[in-house]
Amino acid sequence: MGVDTMASVSELEEQMLVQIRNSGLPEPVREHKFHPTRRWRLDFFWSSPVGYYDLALECEGGTFMARSRHTSKTGFEKDVEKYNEALMHNVLVLRATTTHVKDGRAIEWVKGIMDTWKVVSLRGTRQ
């Protein structure tokens, strides 16, 4: 279902991609389409190698701007719907603002989830 397209890639997503590559993490699928009928896409997506939740990272740029898509009533409601539907399709969505990408917290969150996958793999089951 993943689509590798750069049509709507932001500068923030490019900064995040550099961090992902520099950290040695697996290459993500970009602009992954996860829903069978909706046109939603996720900025970064990794399939779980252990049958645990798949992982997505959404870079939420412009969250502190007065007229941001993510902070308008309609935009916020659409984001909530998208992220809840993603979870219903076994995709855990991490959300990161510009601050989280720039200060390194976003990449640490991704690493943390992937470390959980390693623990699950060693145990053979999740708790």
C-alpha positions in Angstrom: 0.0 0.0 0.0 3.0 2.4 0.4 3.6 5.0 -2.2 7.0 6.6 -2.6 6.2 10.1 -3.8 7.8 13.4 -3.0 4.8 15.5 -4.1 4.1 17.1 -0.8 7.3 16.8 1.1 8.1 19.6 3.5 11.4 21.1 4.6 10.6 19.7 8.1 10.2 16.2 6.6 13.5 16.5 4.8 15.2 17.5 8.1 13.6 14.4 9.7 14.8 12.2 6.8 18.4 13.3 7.3 18.1 12.4 11.0 16.6 9.0 10.1 19.4 8.2 7.7 22.2 9.5 10.0 20.9 7.4 12.8 21.1 4.1 10.8 17.4 3.4 11.1 15.7 1.4 8.3 14.7 3.6 5.4 11.0 4.5 5.8 8.3 4.4 3.2 7.4 8.0 2.3 3.8 9.2 1.9 2.4 5.8 2.8 -1.2 5.2 1.9 -2.6 3.1 4.8 -6.4 3.2 4.3 -8.2 1.1 1.6 -10.7 3.8 0.7 -9.4 7.2 2.0 -6.6 9.2 0.4 -4.8 9.7 3.7 -1.0 9.4 3.6 1.6 9.1 6.4 4.8 11.1 6.2 7.1 8.2 7.3 6.1 4.5 7.7 7.9 1.4 8.9 6.4 -2.1 8.9 6.9 -4.0 12.1 9.3 -6.9 11.6 7.7 -8.8 14.5 3.9 -8.5 13.9 3.6 -5.7 16.4 2.1 -2.3 15.5 3.5 -0.8 12.4 5.0 2.7 13.0 4.3 6.0 11.3 5.8 9.4 12.0 3.9 12.6 11.1 5.7 15.9 11.0 3.3 18.6 12.1 4.8 21.7 10.7 3.2 25.1 11.3 1.6 24.2 14.6 2.3 27.5 16.1 1.1 29.6 13.2 -2.1 31.5 13.5 -3.6 29.9 10.4 -2.2 26.4 10.4 -4.1 23.5 8.8 -3.3 21.4 11.9 -4.7 23.9 14.4 -7.9 25.0 12.7 -11.1 23.3 14.0 -11.7 21.4 10.8 -8.0 20.5 10.3 -7.6 19.3 13.9 -10.8 17.1 13.6 -9.6 15.6 10.3 -6.2 14.8 11.9 -7.9 13.1 14.8 -10.0 11.0 12.5 -6.9 10.1 10.4 -4.8 9.1 13.4 -7.6 7.0 15.0 -8.2 5.2 11.7 -4.5 4.5 11.4 -4.5 2.9 14.8 -7.5 0.8 13.7 -5.3 -0.4 10.8 -2.6 -1.4 13.2 -0.4 1.7 12.7 0.9 3.5 15.7 1.3 7.2 14.7 4.0 9.3 16.4 3.4 13.1 15.9 6.3 15.5 16.0 6.3 19.3 15.8 9.1 21.4 14.3 10.6 21.7 17.8 10.6 17.9 18.3 12.4 17.3 15.0 15.0 20.1 15.6 15.8 19.1 19.2 16.1 15.4 18.4 13.1 14.1 20.4 11.3 12.8 17.3 14.2 10.6 16.2 14.5 9.3 19.8 10.8 8.4 19.9 11.2 6.4 16.7 14.3 4.6 18.0 12.3 3.8 21.2 9.5 2.1 19.3 12.0 0.2 17.2 13.8 -0.9 20.4 10.5 -2.2 21.7 10.2 -4.3 18.5 13.6 -5.8 19.3 12.5 -6.7 22.8 9.2 -8.2 21.5 11.2 -10.2 19.0 13.5 -11.6 21.7 10.6 -12.5 23.9 8.5 -13.9 21.1 5.5 -12.1 22.3 4.4 -8.7 23.4 3.2 -7.9 26.9 
